Amino acid sequence: MTHHLALFDLDHTLLPFDSDYQWAEFLARTGRAGDPALARARNDDLMRRYNEGALSAEEAADFMLGLLRLGSAEELAAWHREYMDTVVQPRLLPQARALVDEHLARGDLCAIVTATNTFVTSPIAQALGIRHLIGTIPQQDAQGRYTGRIHGTPSFSAGKVIRVRQWLLELDRQLSDFDETWFYSDSINDLPLLEAVSHPVATNPSPALREIARTRGWRELDLFSELQDHKS
């Protein structure tokens, strides 16, 4: 049984962009989200408010999860394949892959812990070779259609700690079982989970997180800072 745990935020940590924002941008650009100008304006407003720390998970879900109601299951799957091929795969960079592969090669238990919903992020986690994904779960009705609401606790801020503990309980583990634990994140919103591990790593950190990391003596890791269209 492994005694090391490595947790990774996704957006601006393993990816040099925000996968939720880019998914909405992709749908707007390809004419699948109604009026492209209105969709882009809403998307930009949500990003701005997130960066200011003024956006709740529920407010974000109202728009982002609402996008999953725009098509049938078959259409959504086809759109996501196009999104992966044109947006995500070209920017899955070797620096991020090397970081993940380092932990996987050691036999560490690895998981992505992201606020972005699991519909958007599940194929990305698979592409990175990470089996376990903890993301915000989009609610589905009895027919399997997305409702535009969140199922359970959103994987956001302190909710990430709750969701990680729930996931570990399903594996009959808890954080204290591990000799060493890592969490890589760019965002000050992830401070609760960064404080819960033995090795917090400020990865491509926002200015606010970089300041905290330097004050507390946390490791800083810049994988691709020159490429960031930053979401803090």
N, C-alpha and C positions, 0 to 999 in steps of 0.2 A: 504493500500500500504506500502510495506516494506521501511524502511528508512536506511537500512544497506546493503552494497554490499561487498561480499567476493570473491576475484579472486585468483585463484591458478595456478601457473605454474605446469607442470606435471612431467617432467623428473628430477630426483634427488630432487624433492620437495615432491610430493605425491608418487612417485615411487623411489625405491633405485637404479635405473638404468635408462639408456636412451632408451626409447621405440623405437625410430627410429634406433639407432645403433643395438639394440637387434633384431629388425625385419629383418634388413639386415643380421645379423649374423645367424638368424634362417633360412633364405632362402639359405644362403651359405652352412650351415651345412647340410641341407636336400637336397642339390644338385639342387636347383631351381633357382640359380642365376648364372648359367654358371660355369666357373672354380672357385671352392671354394677358392683357394689360392689367385687368383686375386681379387675376390669380397671382401675377408677379408682384403687384403692389401689396397684396395680403401676405405673401411669402416674405417679402423684404421687411414688412412691419413686424412680423413675428420674430425674424432674426434679430432685428434691432432691439426689441423688447427683451429677448432672451439674453443678449449681450449686456443689457442694462440690469439684469437680474429682476426684471419686472414681469416675467411671464410664468404662469402656472402650467403644470402638465395638462390640466383640463382644457385650458385655453388653446394650447398648442394642438391638442388632440381634436378639438372642434374643427380645425381646418385640416390638419394632416391626416387624421383618420377618416375624415369626411371624403378625402380623395379616393379612398378605397371603395366608395359607393358609386364611382363614376362608370364602372364597367362590370361585366360578368366575370366569374372566376376565370374563364378561359381568356377573356380579353386582358384582365389584370396580369395573368401569367405571361402572356405574349408581350405585353408592354414592359414587364419587368425584365424579360430576357433581352429586349432591345436596350433597356436602361443599363443592364449589366455590360452588354457588349460595347456600347458607345460611350458610357460615362464612367463606369466603375472600373472595369478591367484595365483600361489604359492607364489608370492612376493607382493601381495596386503596386506600390513601389517596393523595390528590393530591400530598402532599409527597414520597412515595416515587416516584411516577410522574414527577414533575418532575425529580428527581435522575437517574433513568435516562434520561429524554428528553434532558436536557442533554448527556450523554455520547454518546447515539446521534446527536443532531443534529450533533455535531462530527465524526462519522464514526469515533469510537473503537471499537476491538474490545472488545465487552462480553461478560461471562459471569457467571452466578451460580455461586458456589462454596459448596456447602452440605453439611453432614454428613447432612442428611435425605435419605432415599432418593429415587431418581429417579421411582418410581411416584407418590409423593405430590407431588413438586415440579415435574414436567414441565409439567402444565397451568398451574401458577402462573407459571412462567417465561414461558410463552406469553402468559398474560394480561398480563404486564408488558412484553411486546414484546421480550424478550431471547431471542435465538436459541440461544445456547450455554449449556448446563447441565452443570456438573460436580458430581455428587452421589454418594452411596454407592449402588452398583449392587446391587440384589437378585438373587441367583442364581436361575436358572430351570433346570428339568430338561429333558430331551429333548422332552417334551410341552408345554413352555412354562409349566408350573406353578411357582409360587414355592416354594422349598425352605425359606425362613426363614433362609438364610445369606447372607453377603456374597460378592459376586463381585469379586475383585481387591482393590486397596488401598482401604480406606474413606476417604472424603473428610472426614477429621477431624484436627484439630490439624496435626502435621507432614505427615500424609497429604495435606492440601490442597496443599502445595507440590509434592509428588510428582505428584499428579494434574494440577495446572496445567502443570507441565513436560511431562508426557506429552501432554496436549492440545495444547500449543503445538508439540511435535515433529510431531504429526500435521498441523499447518498449516505445517510447515517453518519454524517460528519458535522463538525462545527469549526469555526475559525480557530479556536484554541487547540484543535487537534494537530495543526500544522506547525512545523518547526519554523518555517519562514513563509511569509505571505507578501505578495507584490500587488500593487495596483498602479497602472499607468494611466494618466489622464492629463488633459490639457486645461480642464475647467475648474474654476473656483466653485461651481455648483456641485462638484464631486468631492468637496472637502469632507463630508461625513465618512465616505468610504476610504478616502486617503488616510484619514485619522484612525481607521479601524484595522489597518494592516501594519505589518512590521517594516515593510519597505515601500513607502509612498514615493512614486517617481513622477515628478512634474514633467510631462512629456509634451514638447512643443507648447509650453504653457502660455496662457493668456498673461498679460501684464500683472493682473491681480494675483494670479496663482504663482507667478514667478517671484513676486515680492514675498509672499508667504513662505514659499520654498526656501528662499535665501535666509529669511528670518529664522526658520526652524531647522536649517541645515539639511533639507531634503535634497536628494539627488535630482539634478535637472538633465533632461535628455532632449536634444533637438534633432529630430529625424529628418525633417524637410521644411524647416521654417521659411525658407525662401519661396516655397510653393503655396503657403497657407493663404486661403481666403477666409480669415479667421472668424470662428464662432467661439467666444470665450466661455 
